[in-house]
Amino acid sequence: MASGAEKDSDSATAADTKLAQQENAANSLCPICLDPIDDTAYTDPCFHTFCFHCIKQWADMAATCPLCRWPIKTILHMVRSDEED
């Protein structure tokens, strides 16, 4: 049987894991459209993450990162075939 200290440690670990999962879920939302990121793209040089379509439209209007306002040099985007996993 687990002692009280072990139970507290297990509870803290579970809480830490849940918090990390919530942070990861929040981090996977596009800061522009607030939906889950679709077709991931990154801004260079700050490497913030957005939907490709969202950051492309944003950069057409203002060539600065919507999060940190650094000038966007490039939008980094990987093109994959539908067959790749």
C-alpha positions in Angstrom: 0.0 0.0 0.0 1.3 3.5 -0.9 2.2 5.9 1.9 0.7 9.4 2.1 3.9 10.9 0.6 3.7 8.6 -2.4 0.1 9.4 -3.0 0.8 13.2 -2.9 3.7 12.6 -5.3 1.4 10.6 -7.7 -1.2 13.4 -7.5 1.4 16.1 -8.3 2.7 14.1 -11.2 -0.8 13.6 -12.6 -1.6 17.3 -12.2 1.7 18.2 -13.9 0.9 15.8 -16.8 -2.6 17.3 -17.2 -1.2 20.8 -17.1 1.4 19.9 -19.8 -1.3 18.4 -22.0 -3.5 21.5 -21.6 -0.5 23.7 -22.5 0.2 21.6 -25.6 -3.4 21.8 -26.7 -3.4 25.5 -26.3 -0.1 25.8 -28.1 -1.6 23.9 -31.1 -4.2 26.6 -31.8 -3.4 29.1 -34.5 -3.1 32.5 -32.8 -4.8 34.1 -35.9 -7.9 32.0 -36.5 -8.0 30.3 -33.0 -8.7 26.9 -34.5 -6.4 23.9 -34.4 -3.4 24.5 -36.6 -3.9 23.2 -40.1 -1.0 22.9 -42.6 1.6 24.2 -40.1 3.9 27.1 -41.1 6.5 29.0 -39.1 7.7 32.6 -39.3 11.4 33.2 -39.8 13.2 34.4 -37.7 11.0 34.0 -34.6 9.6 30.5 -35.5 6.1 31.2 -34.2 3.6 28.6 -35.5 0.4 29.3 -37.5 -1.9 27.8 -40.1 -0.2 28.3 -43.5 -3.2 30.0 -45.0 -3.6 32.3 -42.0 0.0 33.6 -41.9 0.1 33.9 -45.6 -2.9 36.2 -45.6 -1.5 38.1 -42.6 1.9 38.6 -44.3 0.1 40.0 -47.4 -1.3 42.7 -45.1 1.6 43.2 -42.7 5.0 41.6 -42.9 5.4 41.3 -39.1 4.7 38.4 -36.8 1.3 38.8 -35.2 2.7 37.6 -31.9 6.1 39.4 -31.4 6.0 42.0 -34.3 9.4 41.0 -35.6 9.7 41.5 -39.4 8.9 38.2 -41.2 11.7 37.3 -43.5 10.2 34.0 -44.7 7.3 31.8 -44.1 8.6 28.2 -43.6 6.2 25.6 -44.8 6.6 21.9 -45.7 4.7 20.5 -48.6 3.8 16.8 -48.3 1.8 14.5 -50.5 -1.5 13.2 -49.3 0.0 9.7 -49.2 2.7 10.6 -46.7 1.9 10.0 -43.0 
